[in-house]
Amino acid sequence: MSGPLQGVKVLDLTTVVMGPYATQILADFGADVIKVEPPEGDVMRYAWPFRNPGMGTIYMGVNRNKRSVVLDLKKEPARDACLALASKADVLVYNIRPQAMARLKLSYEEVRKANPRIIYAGCFGYSQRGPYAAKAAYDDLIQGAAGLPYLLHRQGASEPRYAPMIVADRSVGQQVASAVGAALYYREKTGKGQRIDIPMFEHLLQIVLGDHLGGYGFEPQHGEPGYARILAPDRRPYQTSDGYVCALIYNDKQWKAFFGILGRPEMLSTPEFATQEARSKNYRSAYTMVAEELKKRTTAEWIEAFERADIPVQRMNSIEDILEDPHLAAIGYFSVREHPSEGKIRTLAVPSEWSESQPEYRRHAPRLGEHTREVLTEAGLSPDQIDNLLK
């Protein structure tokens, strides 16, 4: 066992991506995470591709270092078993609506009776203080509510689109893990557990409006909403004569160097490029000009020129390119593990490095119910009780 959360027990009542990603972070950090699943299992088990049904790659990518228990929480004995687990847990994480937890008789008030010190963390669609409290939420819906498809269309997409990542679920999952860590620290100081709500909509707005509140950041409004640099249509990988390159020309030094590469140093004296403030008001035309210039040389030529001028630059990678990236190979970001039922699988490293208590891969992503008997025995249930539950 290793990691900074060694000794912390987490009861994981989550499915899909947001909650499992949050609890995997806690598991990677050393917590003993007990994943409670319905008899049919977490739905992400069945997302293609998989070698064997129930062990899809997305599921395995957010459920390592956990133990799996099957409990049908709609049945009273299973609910009692869940409360027995909660009574010995430090943290409970769930990602269904609080109204559904209440119907299962697993609300904070009921769980707190079994364990007053528990940290009860819920991640769901919307704050419970507003009219959207009971609305269902998924990543696509929250992206739409937070304006991401609108912003992509405004930037130049032919029509509104979702970001091609499960961006709300995964960003909120990180916030859940952060909140749980802070709550554990608070409990260490005060001895008090608490309920934490982490709503998706409000969290994603912190990210979107942090960039795009713009003139609405002042009262009364002073300027238009939106960060012009990010919304510029040519803020994208630049086409070269033989491919694409990613470059960021941002400060005075970098613009001066860029105009030097072009052999046009006088450009820095023109009104639209002379100062950071001027450029911030003219990003659209600035990026359009850069896009046209980069078409005139090869990707390799631009990378060599930009690196020599100390202008930030990087190749545009495909997923296949990433798997062959020399930097990632050097740090061991990918590793191949032997899974007891799935054979060789590729896993991703914990993306933080610790001088002490380094998190590590301890357990494979569990098969459905793999640890039911083991975990329920630890919770104090008798062999007969466990047999009856399994039946």
Secondary structure, 3 states (H helix, E strand, C coil): CCCCCCCCEEEEECCCCHHHHHHHHHHHCCCEEEEEECCCCCHHHHCCCCCCCCCCHHHHHCCCCEEEEECCCCCHHHHHHHHHHHHCCCEEEECCCHHHHHHCCCCHHHHHHHCCCCEEEEEECCCCCCCCCCCCCCHHHHHHHCCHHHHHHHHCCCCCCCCCCCHHHHHHHHHHHHHHHHHHHHHHHHCCCEEEEEEHHHHHHHHHHHHHCHHHHCCCCCCCCCCHHHHCCCCCCEECCCCEEEECCCCHHHHHHHHHHHCCHHHHHCCCCCCHHHHHCCHHHHHHHHHHHHCCCCHHHHHHHHHHCCCCEEECCCHHHHHCCHHHHHHCCEEEEEECCCEEEEEECCCCCCCCCCCCCCCCCCCCCCCHHHHHHHCCCCHHHHHHHHC
